[in-house]
């Protein structure tokens, strides 16, 4: 399985769109891996995770076949993860020949947002199919088995993480979450899956919070608990993702601190294979 990180920032991006703090000033000068767009990922070139405002930029930068992608996993309804109005561009006469039906796997809040922002003039039912992602209930998506897991994030909705398996390989995509809820730990312990790549939230980098997002310390604690449960092992690629300028670390500092804990630091365009 191949996981490509198209974007690796929190909602405001790095440099943040209207910010002039030290980290954002440095990112504008240093560029490279210090510049982060809103988080999005692609599995094997055909399974898309989230639809941020930077989707078009990712499409141009990484040259994947966005018009042909029919499977979209959405973690939650925040605009940096689900920019609903972009989907208007996938409908006739804005796209032709008309792309195939896109299936959107999501929670109730995402579905409500989709229906609010997609007027009937765009023949919504012809172009899209909403599939409710129920926590801990497996979904068969092409050649994948995908299990939505509960995140510890916005308490006003049922935010999701995703456990994605293809054959003997499994990826845990776990950003935009504090330390995982007990129900998620329990499922992972009992499900019998060995995780080959685990991607953790590290929005807060230098400081711990744990209830809505993670810092490095929270991510290490979560990783260690999964390891103690034998869900991951020393061969698992453990990756940090979803960074905010409020974490106060540049890419170089983040990499330095992460190496001490045995983590890979994601950056826009990073491709990992398991």
Buried (B, 14 or more C-beta within 10 A) or exposed (E): BBBBBBBBBBBBBBBBEEBEEEBBEBBEEEEEBBBBBBBBBBBBEBBBBBBBBBBEBBBEBBEBEBBEBBBBBBBBBBBBBBBBEBBBEBBEEEEEEBBEEBBBBBBEBBBBBBEEBBEEEBEBEEBBEBBBBBBBEBBEBEEBBBBBBBBBBBEEBBBBBBBBBBEEBBBBBBBBBBBBBEEBBEBBBEBEBBBBBBBBBBBBBBEBBBEBBBBBBBBBBBBEBBBEEEBBEEEBBBBBBBBBBBBBBBBBBBBEBBEEBEBBBBBBBBEBEB
